[in-house]
Amino acid sequence: MTIQVEQTDRSSPCNVTDENGDVSQYHLRNGHRKPSRLPWVVQKFGGTSIGKFPMEVFQDIVRSPRQGQFRVAVVCSARSDTRKDNGTTSRLLRAIMEAQVPGARDFETTIAAVRDEHIKAATTVIGTKEVIDQLAEEIDEEIARVLVVLRGAQQAQKFTEQTRDFAVSRGEKISCLFMTALLRSLGEKAVCIDLIDLSSSHSQDGARPSQLGRSIYKAITREITSRIGRDSMNGIPIITGFFGGMPRGLLRTVGRGYSDLCAALVAVALEAQELQIWKEVDGVFNADPRKVPTASLLASISPSEAAELSFYGAEVIHPSTMEHVLRASIPIQIKNVLNPGNGGTRIDPIMYGAAKQEHVTNGNVSIRTRRPRTNAAKKPPTKPVAVSVKQNMLVLNIQARDRSCSSSSYLAKIFSAVEQHGLKIDLISSSEMNVSLALLPSEEAIASIHMKRVNGDGSQIIEDHELRSALEMFDTLGAIDVLSDMAIISLIGDGLKQMVGVSAEFFSVLAKNDINIEMISQGASETNISAVIEGYEADRALIAIHRSLFKILPNMASPQIAGGKGWYLGA
């Protein structure tokens, strides 16, 4: 190889150009050249971005940083040509359900459609027949593996979390094969890296996400480091957003949105300079501009605000993701694949560190003192950051029949049932012997509730096994009242408890608009105030609260929604 050295100062890096015009940075040591460690940028792309805008993803985003001073690692979700709820992951989950019917073959048709859709997309964007043919062979191999697993599970009538995880993970693998083939067809070296077979020897069987120790994530991160370090020499690493090695399976442990967590672990493994989450939106808005025309883009938010927004309806980033990258001081940037020049929204690790220093700690206990405020010490008034809505909530009101037991014993029984059946509780309100729980049921439960199927006595049929079993257990503890089609409306902002009058204004706006409140909760994190209302009232409540609390002028320019430039990261 012929090289041209542009700088010979041995104390600093020099640029070396080969006969192809490719530039690499080297440090000269004792007359020898040694490749320097250029910083990594990890780019995570959602399924609809890969499905609808693959050329934009490559030409405008993946290729761009490599022309500068970064190496790029790409993490891919499973493709979705249209909507997420009809994408590859949703279809594979549907195929798993279809396979559970003895003798049924519908799942084979569903999986064949996944295969055909990817091949059709490849012929549209890849112009090289040889590359398409190779991709088709690779996809057929993965499809065959899924069919073998599901046929075996159907015959044995044994569908484990490992069965479910493997079948779903092939969606990410096929997506990565698609992107790898696209890059190769355009003259870029790329290598597909499948993380499904990470070791599970470090797993804690039976543990839930809240119980997982950092040691598990550290072990997984070490394996990712080794895998990428070994394979990335062959080109840009295109990494599956689904990874193995998690207790009870990734889907059960983490849930949908696991590819965000995977991208975070990859960023930590590579000691990346930045984690970029690419969507079809400019970033995070302070309300849903599809419903609130005066919503505005947030240039930056704190990690705690991002976590609360994610939990209460805005798909900012998976809540499990934040802690890993921010502890490693890696910033997160949320950007738009259709508008890459826009700055997007930044989640800054410095704000994470500042929050950690706010309280004096003794071990794991945070010790604080409420001191009387004086005019001299009074902070300038601040506003909430955003308002969000989470739809399709269930509210369970449980009233004890036996008042002879203690309140602590009664609450322990309720929370034991919640844990046993894996219910995901969003809000809790309790008095001595009455408890209200707001929870988001599974997709299957939501679908069955919307079907409005009822028993002969007029009671609604709930087809989700875990939820139905939990309700049966709650029935032994007290009288149950179940409210469906509810919504949580949340006001988000750091230090809300210090914003004098904000709670009064929040509830006053709801009252003035004749919107009834079923539950009230203010988080111990001091970052959110939430109320549960009827689902059909959610849009009206959102507009009213945004207009009142965010003091937006009526003639303020609305964000652009066309072209994906003004879209709140809502569900």
NORPEVEN-V858081 format. One line per field, one symbol per residue. ss: DSSP state (a for helix, b for strand, c for the rest). burial: b if it has 9 or more other ideal C-beta (glycine too) atoms within 8 Angstrom, else e. Layout:
ss->???
burial->???
This chain:
ss->cccbbcccccccbbbbbcccccbbbbbbbccbbbbcccbbbbbbbcaaaaaacaaaaaaaaaaaaacccbbbbbbbcccccccaaacaaaaaaaaaaaaccccccaaaaaaaaaaaaaaaaaaaacccaaaaaaaaaaaaaaaaaaaaaaaaaaaaccccaaaaaaaaaaaaaaaaaaaaaaaaaccccbbbbbbcccccccccccccaaaccaaaaaaaaaaaaaaaaaaaaacbbbbbbbbccccccaaaaccccaaaaaaaaaaaaccccbbbbbbccccbbcccccccccccbbcbbcaaaaaaaaaccbccccaaaaaaaaacccbbbbbbccccccccbbbcaaaaaaaacccbbbccbbbccccccccccccccccccbbbbbbbbbbbbbbbccccccaaaaaaaaaaaaaaccccbbbbbbcccbbbbbbbccaaaaaaaacccbcccccbccccaaaaaaaaaaaccbbbbbbbbbbbbbbbcccaaacccaaaaaaaaaaaccccccbbbbcccccbbbbbbbaaaaaaaaaaaaaaaccccccccccccaaacccccbc
burial->eeeeeeeeeeeeebbbbbeeeeeebbbbeeeeeeeeeebbbbbbbbbbbbbebbebbbbbbbbbbbeeebbbbbbbbbbbbeeeeebbbbbbbbbbebbeeeebebbeebbbbbbebbbebbeeebeeeebbebbbebbbebbebbbebbbebbeeeebebebbbbbbbbbbbbbbbbbbbbbbbeebebbbbebbebebebbbeebeeeebeeebbebbbbbbbebbeebbeebbbbbbbbbbbbbbbbbbbbeebbbbbbbbbbbbbbebebbbbbbbbbbbbbbbbeebebbbbbebbbbbbbbbbbebbbebbbebbbebbbebebbbbbbbbbbbebebbbbbbebbbebeeeeeeeeeeeeeeeeeeeeeeeeeeebbbbbbbbbbbbbbbbbbeeeeeeeeebbebbeebbeebebebbbbeeeebbbbbbbebeeebbebbeeeeeeeeeebebbbebbbbbbebbeebbebebbeebbbbbbbbbbbeebeebbebbbebbeebebebbbbbbbeebbbbbbbbbbebbebbbbbbbebbbebeeeeebbeeeebbbbbbbe
